[in-house]
Amino acid sequence: MDPFERVPLGRTGVTVTRLGMGLAPIGGLYSAVGDDCAMAAIDTAWQHGVRFFDTAPLYGSGLSERRSGAALGKRDRAAFTLSTKVGRRLAPGTENQAGIWAEPGKSVPVWDFSTAGVRESHRESLERLGLDRVDVLHLHDPDDHYTAAVTEALPTLVELRREGTIGAVSAGMNQSAMLTEFARTGHFDCFLLAGRYSLLDQSGLADLLPECHRRGISVIVGGVYNSGVLADPRPGASYDYRPAPPEVIARAQAMARLCDRYGVPLRAAALQFPLGHPAVAAVLVGMRSPEEAADAAAMAQVPIPGGLWRDLVSAWLLDPEVPVA
């Protein structure tokens, strides 16, 4: 499977490369990045063939959007696909967001899934990006805002799609249950599912993935390393943004040992695993530096024998229902 092949999202005319670049890290996630390193990371991803980029106002309170817009604005706009998110507007303020953003600015995110809020958030994102459009617009983490998301935000995204302002309607969450409810509305083209279809967590297989496959809705999978433990399963690694429990580290290490038998890095298996499901169009990998961008591109191209997936299932390290070669 070519990670730089462009595939459609749902039944839209929007296409993405199977490997996409998650732009939260260049917003200063956990540690400062700086403008030069952020630009170099995007440039390196581009040089390797990545043409799908995902950002959000939340990421560094607009810093990710500004940096990605500066890097991508010099490219042919028809040559890449860009997604951003609505549901959190930026308001004046300086308090750090739970300490996870290392380059705080002068604005903070405020929940807003109202019709006016969605339109204004979209407009503000275009200003920060310096671009005239985004291709995919996600409802961002509407877990505690279901009613507003369905009655106000979703109809607004549908209107924006009809107006031609965006190409695809989506929602991005760290859970599959609500996304499955959204799928049944018939209004979504794609979803961003973070951390719930990975080597360590296949919970999205129970509801969202089969529903999307039936309906022709594309799934973009984020969090393929589950915050880091699948990139380097050592004590102290992170799992879902928290310190990984010992049993999770042990499971990841068992997977790494099986991968070693096939000469496959665990990172390569973790990155490529979601693409085996027919509903999955692309994976997003966060990249904060040229080195991380080059590594992701390399891991996406490692040949993986079908026997590895079968052995992981036989060892009860993967759900027996996962599609394997």
N, C-alpha and C positions, 0 to 999 in steps of 0.2 A: 504494500500500500504506500503510495507516494504521499509523504506528509505535506508536500507543497502543491498537491493537486487541488484545484478549486472545485468545490461541490456546492450545490444550491441549498439554501435554508428553506425547508418546507416547499411550498409551491410558489415562492416569490422569485423574483429575478436577482435576489441578493446571493452572492457566492462568497465562500470563505475558504481559506486554506485549511487543511485538516489540523495543522499545528498553528495555533494562534498565540499571540503574546498578551499576557495579562499585565496590565499597567499599574496595578496597585503598588508594587515595589518602588517604581520611580516617583511615587508620591511621598517617599520617605518612610515606608512601612518598616517600623522597628529601628531602623538606622538611617542616617542621612545619606543621600545619594549625590546630590549636586547636579546642576544643569548639564555639565559636560559629560558626566558618566551616564546620565539618563539619555542624552542624545546619542552617545556612542552605543548604548545598549540597543536602542531602536535601529540605528544604522546597521549594526551587526546582524540583528534579526532579519532585516530587509535584505542584506547581502546574501544571507543563506536561503532566502526564498519565502519568508513569512510575509503574508499580505493581509492578515487579520489581526486587529488590535482592539482591545477592550479596556475601557476606562470608566470613571464615574466621578461625580462631584465629591463624593465622600473621600476619595483617595487623596489624602493630604490637603483637604479643604480646597480643592480646585487645582492643586499643584500638578497632579498627574495630567489633568486635561490641558493645562497650559504647556507643560513640557512636551506632551505627545503631539499637540497641535503644532508646536514650533518645529518638531522633527519631521512630522508628516506633511506639513504644509508646503514643503519644498518638493514634494513628490507629485506625480500625475494623480489627480484625485480619482480618476477612473481605475487606477491600478491597485487600490487597496480598499478594504472594508473596515469600517470603524463602528464600534458600538459604545454607547454610554448609557446612563441610567437616570431614572427619575424616582422621586419619593422622598428624597432628602434635598431640601434647598439650603443654600448657604446664607447665613445671616451674620451680621457683624458680631465679633467676639474673638477672644484670644485663648480661651481655656483649651488645653490639650484634650484630644479625644481618647480617653481611657489610657493615655500614655503610649499608644501604639504608633503615633505619627511623630517622627523625629524632627520634622522641619515645619513646625506650626506656623500658620499665617495669621491673618486678621479676620478670619471668618470661621464659623462652626456650622455643622449640619443641623437642620431642624426638619422633623418629619412633616411631609406635606404631600398627600395623594389627592388633593382637590383638583378640580378641572383647571382653575386658574394657576394653581401651584405647578401642575405638570407642564402647562404651556410656558410658564415663566422659567421653570428650571431648564426646559429644553432650549429656550432662547439664550439663557445665561451660559449654558454649556457651549453653544455655538460661538458665543463671544469669547469665552476662554480658549476654545480650540482654534479660533481664527478661521473656521471653515464654514461653508454655506449649508452643510447638511451632515447628518450622521445616518448610517445605513440601518442600524438596528437600535431600537430603544427598549431597554429593559425596565420593568417595575422592580425596584431594588428592595429586597427583603421586606415584603409587605406582611410578614408573619402576624403582627398585632394590629393590622390595618386592613383586614380582608374586605370589610364592607365598603370603605372608601375606595379601595383598589378596584373593586368590581363595578361599583356604581358610578364612580367619577373618573378615576385614572384610566381604566381600560377603555371606556368609550372615547376618551380624549386621544389615546394612542391610535385607536381605529380611525378617528377623524384625521389625525396627522398622516396616517398611511394613505387614506383616501385623497388627501390634499397633495400627496407626493412629497411631503416634507421628510418622511422616513420611509424606509423600504420594508421593514419587518417589525412586527409587534412581538414583544418577548417579556419574560419575567425571569429574574435571577434570584435564587434562594439556596439556602443550605439544607432544605428539606424537600422531599418529593411529594408528600401528601397534598399540600396546597397547590403545588404545580399541577398535580393530576386533576384537581378540581378545576383549575384554570383551563386545562386542556379540553375539558368537557363543555366549555362555553362555545367552542368553535371559532374563537376570534384570534387565537394565537398562531403565529408562524413557527416559533421556536422557543426554547427555554434554555437558560443557563443553570445547570445543576452543579452545585459546588460540594465536593467531598462525599457524595452519596452514590457514586459508581466508581469505586477505586478498588485496588487490590485488597484493601482492608475493610471496605464498607460497600456492599452491593445492595443496600436497601432500596435504591431506586429501581431495581429489577422487579420488585414486587408489584409496583403500581405504575409509575410514570413511564418507564421505557416501553412496556407493551402497549400502553394507551397511546403514546406518541407514534409508535410504529403503525398501529392500526389507522391512525388519523392522518398520517403523512406530515407530522410535526417533527422538526429537527431538534435534537438535543445537543447542546454544547456542554461539555463536561469540564468543570474547573476543579481545582484542589486535587489534582492527580497524585501529588505527593503527600496529601493529608497534612499539610503545614510543615512537612520536612522529614517525618519519620521514614517515609518511603524513599527519600533521597539518601538518607544516611541513618540507618536504624541503630543508633548508639544510645546509651543511657544519657538522659538529658535532652533528647530530641523532642520536638513538639508534635502533637497530634491534635488536629482541630483547634489550633491556637492556644493549647494548654500543654503543660508537660505530659508527655506520653506515659500512661500507666505501664508497669513492668510487663504485663501480659500482652500489651500491644507491641511493645518493643520485641518481645520474644517471638511473636507471630511474624513480624516483619523480618526478623533475623532468620527465621525458618524459611521464609520465602527467598531471602537472599542466598541461602545455602543451595536451594534448588536451582536458582538462576545460575549460580556459579558452575553447576554441573554442565550447563549448556553454554557456558562462556558468555552469558548475557548479563549486563549490569542490571541490578534491581531498578535503577532509575529508568532504563529503557523499557522494562516490562511494565512499570507503573504508568509511564507516559502512553504506551501503545495499547494497554489493556482495554480502555473504554472504546476504542475505535473498532473493536471486534463486534460490537452490537450494531445491528442494522439501523437503529434509530439515531445513533450518534454520528453527527456530521463532523465534529471537530473537538479538540481538546485545547484548553487554555493553560499555559504555563507561565507563572510569574517570573520575570527576568529583570534583574536590577543592574546588570553590568554586561559588558561585551562578553566576558567569560561565561556567564550564565546563559546568555543567548546562544553562544556557539555550542555549549554543552547540550542545551535542549534540542538544537537542530541535529546534533550528532546522535543523541539518544533516540530521536524520532526515526532515524534511518538504520538502526541496528537490526539485522535480520533476526527474527524470533521463531524458532521451530515450533510447530504445533504441539509437539510432545511436551514442551514446557507447560503450556496451559493445561493439558490433560493431566500432567503430574501434579500440578497445583490443586486441581480438582480432586484427584485420587487421594492426596494427602489431607483433604478436608480444609485446605487453606483458601479455597474459592467455593462459592455457591455452586452446587452441581447443575444449576439451571443456566449458568453463564454460557453464551455462545462461544464455543472454542473450535479451532480448526481440527 
